[in-house]
Amino acid sequence: MLSDGTASAHLGVGARSGVPVSEVLALVDACLSEAGLTRADAGSLATLDARAAEPGIVAAAAALGVPVRGFTADELAAVPVPHPSALPLAATGTASVAEAAALLAAGAGTETETATETAAGDAEAGTRACREPATGTHARTEPATGTPARTETESDRRAGPVLLVPKRKSRRVTCAIAGFLPFRPNEVTSVARLLPLTHGYIAGEPGSPPTIPTPHTTAAMDTHTDSDAHDLRHHGDAEVRDEKLIDLAVNVRTNTPPDWLRERIADSLTGLAAYPDGRAARAAVAERHDLPSNRVLLTAGAAEAFVLLARALPVRRPVVVHPQFTEPEAALRDAGHEVGRVLLRKEDGFRLDPAAVPEDADLVVIGNPTNPTSVLHPAASIAALARPGRVLVVDEAFMDAVPGERESLAGRTDVPGLVVLRSLTKTWGLAGLRIGYVLAEPETIAALERTQPLWPVSTPALVAAEACMSRAALAEAEHAAHRIGVERAHLLAGLAEFDEVRTVAGAEGPFVLLRTDGADVVRERLRALGFAVRRGDTFPGLDRHWLRLAVRDRATTNRFLQALDQALLICG
């Protein structure tokens, strides 16, 4: 009980994941000081139940010597607050976690004190005078006994929890203080203690509640996160399958295929009665890379090439450099191979150390730029992995998204055992058509071709491959690569504003990899806000704290960053 008869001051706190105790206590102390109170006056620290175990909040409550009280999102949403804000409203359904939690705690936490004070003289022992904010009910029935409770007096109706300090905000914390003030005739309440409702708005936040984003149903997907078991068959398309979500999970360039390519593909449909003839497309790919045709194999996407390699080559100790696209390892395992892993370290920025690859590995698979890290390894570092008797497979599915395709090994004939895989899926939006190709030594190409079924690539896909090798198409792809670089920089700049988010440095692909504590929970919250992102825990070398984001246009990125801010506000 405070000196003026007010029940203990109850602190309402909203916080982002990972907030330090020092920041929580700094804002709490400032709010207490503003109310003319000290830590000794605090009665409880209340917050969203999802945040009740947050280390910074738990430690702050311990320093204050008060319990932590967690309220559900529904309980908080039922409390009217005087200073609504857009972000918590969209994220939790309440327009201020701090104010709603403080008011709830003040109302519930002072029932005993208030009952003692207002129930004196009740004829029936055991009857409690409960107080609920904004109730408007004058006669109540005790739920445990069904006995009519005492009729409330005018004094009772004017008692209730009030904000002593409306929400205040630091970078990652909001705080409000509420107390229970029973009405006493002839008593004047200090104006300094009851701040006007217009006081305490946060600069830049709207004064009225915005529209809450329409929730989206979460797809039923594997959420296994055991660090020793990864779902190698999980790919980005699973994040958006059967869902109406804004897609940042799939690394296919938006607004593709372009109209001219659609027309070429459509025109090819008149020739579907004939069996596919891949000679023209094969020659076009060979010319594009300045290679003879016997060094080129067309495939139904790069994914087919991984299956062909696993089945056709007599390797004994294959090694995959991770984190990277998981299909190479999955295909090797399906073919009966025991696969070794080289795990690149986040402390090294997921950069390749050629010395980490075992000398006796006779097949090495690496991506460049690597999916999902977006790291572009130097061509010299990858070429250094070549050995006599070793097959060196370089997945360059995203290389055409790198301006100038620097660090590419496509077209090189001086690296022994080199196999380069390319895809037309990403830049040209042909995931549903399935077209890619392999560049390798003639003997390797012949071995892979013998493993292929007859006519493995359809006529429309062959036409698309030939069209995408033209000078005009290559110029368009180069322009798109520069555009992606600009949009990626905008995305990275936005992510840098979040203290709890870390991105892998030096991203060069059309996607970025980020780490934040509890990313799996953040991902689910983003789905509820209408955005799909790629989970990271299915990649060997990563865990549930990683997410991959596809680079999108500036408007989409800005909307995503707002949603991420909301998701981080309540997730942990």
ABEGO torsion letter per residue (X at the ends): XBAAGBBBBBBBBBBBBGBBAAAAAAAAAAAAAAAGBBAAABABBBBBAAAAABAAAAAAAAAAGBBBBBBBAAAAAABBBABBBAAAAAAAGBABAAAAAAAAAAAAAAAAAAAAAAABGBABBGBBBBBBBGAGBABBBBAAAGBBBBBBBAAAAABEBBBABBBBBBAABBBBBBBBBBBBBGBBBBAAABBBAABGBBBGBBABBBBBBBBBBBBBBBABABAABBBAABBAAAAABGBBBBBAABABBBGOBBAAAAAAAAAAAAAAABBBBAAAAAAAAAAAAGBBAAABBBBBEAAAAAAAAAAABBBABBBBBOBBBAAAAAAAAAAGBBBBBBBBBAAAGGBBBAAABBAABABBBBBOBBOAAGBBBBAAAAAAABBBGBBBBBBAAAAAABBGGBGBABGBAABBGBBBBBBAAAAAGAAAAGBBBBBBBAAAAAAAAAABBBGABBAAAAAAAAAAABAAAAAAAAAAAAAAAAAAAAAAAAAAABAABBBBBGBABABBBBBBBGAAAAAAAAAAAGBBBBBAAABBGBBAABBBBBBBBAAAAAAAAAAAAAAAAABX
